[in-house]
Amino acid sequence: MRYLKILGLFWSTAIAAELEYRLNFAIAVFTSIANLVGSIFSLFLFYRTGYTFSGWSWEEAIIVLGIFTLLQGFSTTFLVPNLNRIVAQIQKGTLDFVLLKPLSSQFWLSTRVISPWGFPDLIFGIILIVYTGTKLGLTWQNYLLSAIPLSFGFIMLYSLWFILGATSIWFVKIYNVTEVLRGLLEAGKNPIVAYPIVYRFFFTFVVPVAFLTTVPAEVMLGRTQINWILGSGILAIISLIISIFFWRFALRFYTSASS
């Protein structure tokens, strides 16, 4: 309960500070719309001649794009404003003050800020999923069931991003690596079958893009096996545990600003 109270204080303060620049929200909405239109147009270029990704109709591919948009909104709202600052905290030595606080340093670094500029992507992603799902005849059970692997995907993405941020204790230019990660996640716009077999393996077992978008979409469409959901959950738990222990290990090599 103490952590929930602290989280409420964090987010209320962060939103109040961000809303001082309300024009930024309008810019964020315009950017989200432009990105979404561009993504739909790119997908349309594949389907306009009758070509389809193996086993994926136009509406089903749009579901994947909607989940990707939702994931992008999650990243902009929670991950980017927090985890990208780990590098600055270490470089400036302000991590010292975080470590002195009477709460988990990983919790502080992961939740201190929330950005409302990711809300448009979250809203547009939900609208796109519900609109297309209505055309496919999906029910609320389909959406509820797909929320399980989608939550696992959020945990996996957070864990991977946090681990990369923690490596800035050893490497200064780690910000470039997080940008590479964001570039790789762009592959989640399309179903995983859209890529050659080698890329499918990479985007499933190295960078788990398939678990972030394709698996939740297949669960929503009611055509995936329970093994994929269990595998997604196991991978999410393992990645979260690794991020916790990796952070503790990295702190052994952290030299404070005063040392």
C-alpha positions in Angstrom: 0.0 0.0 0.0 2.9 2.3 0.7 4.2 1.8 -2.8 0.8 2.4 -4.3 0.5 5.7 -2.4 4.0 6.7 -3.6 3.1 5.8 -7.2 0.0 8.0 -7.0 2.1 10.9 -5.8 4.7 10.3 -8.6 2.1 10.2 -11.4 -0.1 13.1 -10.2 3.0 15.3 -9.9 4.4 14.2 -13.3 1.0 14.8 -15.1 0.6 18.2 -13.4 4.1 19.2 -14.6 3.5 18.0 -18.1 0.2 19.7 -18.5 1.9 23.1 -18.2 2.7 22.5 -21.9 -0.7 21.6 -23.2 0.2 22.3 -26.8 2.5 19.3 -26.7 -0.6 17.1 -26.3 -2.0 18.4 -29.6 1.3 17.8 -31.3 1.3 14.2 -29.8 -2.2 13.6 -31.2 -1.2 14.8 -34.6 2.0 12.7 -34.5 0.1 9.6 -33.5 -2.5 10.1 -36.2 0.3 10.6 -38.8 2.2 7.5 -37.7 -1.0 5.4 -37.7 -2.1 6.5 -41.1 1.4 5.8 -42.4 1.4 2.3 -40.9 -2.0 1.5 -42.3 -0.9 2.8 -45.7 2.2 0.6 -45.6 0.1 -2.4 -44.8 -2.4 -1.5 -47.6 0.4 -1.6 -50.1 0.8 -5.4 -49.4 -3.0 -6.2 -49.5 -4.1 -3.9 -52.3 -3.2 -6.5 -55.0 -4.9 -9.4 -53.3 -1.7 -10.5 -51.5 -2.1 -11.7 -47.9 0.3 -12.7 -45.2 -0.1 -16.5 -44.8 -3.3 -17.1 -42.8 -3.9 -13.4 -42.1 -6.7 -11.4 -43.7 -6.7 -7.6 -43.9 -8.8 -7.2 -40.8 -6.6 -9.6 -38.8 -3.4 -7.8 -39.8 -5.0 -4.6 -38.6 -5.6 -6.2 -35.2 -1.8 -6.8 -35.0 -1.2 -3.1 -36.0 -3.7 -2.0 -33.3 -1.8 -4.0 -30.6 1.5 -2.6 -31.9 0.0 1.0 -31.5 -1.1 0.1 -28.0 2.4 -1.2 -27.2 3.9 2.0 -28.6 1.6 4.1 -26.4 2.7 2.0 -23.4 6.4 2.6 -24.2 5.9 6.4 -24.7 3.8 6.7 -21.5 5.8 4.6 -19.1 9.2 3.3 -20.5 10.7 6.2 -22.4 10.3 8.9 -19.8 11.7 6.7 -17.0 14.2 4.1 -18.4 15.9 6.4 -20.9 16.8 8.7 -17.9 18.8 6.0 -16.2 21.8 6.9 -18.4 21.6 10.5 -17.3 21.2 9.5 -13.6 24.4 7.5 -13.8 26.4 10.1 -15.8 25.4 13.0 -13.6 25.8 11.1 -10.3 22.2 11.8 -9.3 21.7 8.0 -8.9 23.3 8.5 -5.5 20.2 10.3 -4.2 18.0 7.5 -5.6 19.9 4.8 -3.8 19.6 6.7 -0.5 15.8 6.7 -0.7 14.0 4.2 1.6 12.4 2.3 -1.3 13.5 0.1 -4.2 15.8 2.0 -6.6 14.4 -0.1 -9.5 10.8 0.9 -8.6 11.9 4.6 -8.4 13.7 4.5 -11.7 10.9 2.6 -13.4 7.9 4.6 -12.2 9.0 8.1 -11.2 7.5 9.8 -14.3 4.5 9.2 -16.5 4.1 11.0 -19.9 0.6 11.8 -21.1 1.9 12.2 -24.6 1.6 8.4 -25.1 -2.1 8.5 -24.3 -3.1 9.2 -28.0 -1.4 6.0 -29.1 -3.1 4.0 -26.3 -6.5 5.5 -27.3 -6.1 5.0 -31.0 -4.8 1.5 -30.5 -7.9 0.5 -28.5 -10.2 2.2 -31.1 -8.5 0.3 -33.9 -8.7 -3.0 -32.2 -12.3 -2.6 -31.1 -13.5 -1.3 -34.5 -11.8 -4.1 -36.4 -12.8 -6.7 -33.8 -16.4 -5.7 -34.3 -16.1 -6.4 -38.0 -14.6 -9.8 -37.2 -17.4 -10.6 -34.7 -15.1 -10.7 -31.7 -16.7 -10.6 -28.2 -15.5 -9.2 -24.9 -14.2 -12.6 -24.0 -11.8 -12.4 -26.9 -10.5 -9.0 -25.7 -10.2 -10.2 -22.1 -8.3 -13.3 -22.9 -5.9 -11.5 -25.2 -5.1 -9.1 -22.3 -3.2 -11.9 -20.6 -0.5 -12.4 -23.2 -0.5 -8.6 -23.8 0.3 -8.0 -20.1 3.1 -10.5 -20.4 4.4 -8.6 -23.4 4.4 -5.4 -21.5 6.5 -7.1 -18.7 8.9 -8.5 -21.3 9.4 -5.2 -23.0 10.0 -3.4 -19.7 12.5 -6.0 -18.5 14.5 -5.9 -21.7 14.5 -2.1 -21.7 15.5 -1.9 -18.1 18.4 -4.4 -18.5 19.7 -2.3 -21.4 19.4 0.9 -19.3 21.3 -0.8 -16.5 24.2 -1.6 -18.7 25.0 2.2 -18.8 26.9 1.6 -15.6 29.6 0.1 -17.8 28.8 1.8 -21.2 28.2 5.5 -21.8 26.6 5.3 -25.2 23.8 2.9 -24.2 21.1 5.4 -25.4 22.0 4.3 -29.0 21.2 0.7 -28.1 17.7 1.6 -26.8 17.0 3.3 -30.1 18.1 0.2 -31.9 15.7 -1.8 -29.7 12.9 0.6 -30.6 13.7 0.1 -34.3 13.6 -3.7 -34.0 10.2 -3.4 -32.3 8.9 -1.8 -35.5 8.8 -5.4 -36.8 5.8 -5.9 -34.6 3.6 -3.9 -36.9 3.1 -7.0 -39.1 2.3 -10.6 -38.2 5.4 -12.7 -37.6 4.7 -14.8 -40.7 5.4 -11.8 -42.8 9.2 -12.4 -42.4 11.5 -15.1 -43.5 12.1 -18.1 -41.2 15.5 -16.7 -39.9 13.9 -13.5 -39.0 11.0 -15.3 -37.3 13.4 -17.1 -35.1 15.2 -13.9 -34.2 12.0 -12.0 -33.5 10.6 -14.9 -31.3 13.6 -16.1 -29.2 16.1 -13.2 -29.3 14.0 -10.1 -29.4 10.5 -11.4 -28.4 8.6 -9.2 -30.9 6.2 -12.1 -31.7 5.2 -12.4 -28.0 4.5 -8.6 -28.0 2.0 -8.4 -30.9 1.4 -11.6 -32.9 0.7 -13.9 -29.9 -1.9 -11.5 -28.3 -3.5 -11.0 -31.7 -3.8 -14.8 -32.2 -5.3 -15.2 -28.8 -7.8 -12.5 -29.5 -8.7 -14.2 -32.7 -9.1 -17.5 -30.9 -6.6 -19.5 -32.9 -3.5 -20.0 -30.7 -2.6 -22.9 -28.5 -2.4 -22.7 -24.7 1.4 -23.5 -25.0 2.0 -20.0 -26.5 0.2 -18.3 -23.6 2.1 -20.4 -21.0 5.4 -19.7 -22.8 4.7 -16.0 -22.9 4.0 -16.0 -19.1 7.1 -18.0 -18.3 9.3 -15.8 -20.5 7.8 -12.7 -18.8 8.5 -14.0 -15.3 12.0 -15.1 -16.2 12.8 -11.7 -17.9 11.5 -9.8 -14.9 13.5 -11.8 -12.4 16.6 -11.4 -14.6 16.1 -7.6 -14.6 15.9 -7.5 -10.8 19.0 -9.6 -10.3 20.9 -7.9 -13.1 20.2 -4.5 -11.5 21.5 -5.7 -8.2 24.6 -7.1 -9.9 25.2 -3.9 -11.8 25.0 -1.8 -8.7 28.1 -3.6 -7.4 30.1 -1.8 -10.1 28.5 1.6 -9.7 30.9 4.3 -8.5 29.0 7.3 -7.0 29.7 10.9 -7.8 31.6 11.3 -4.6 34.0 8.4 -5.1 
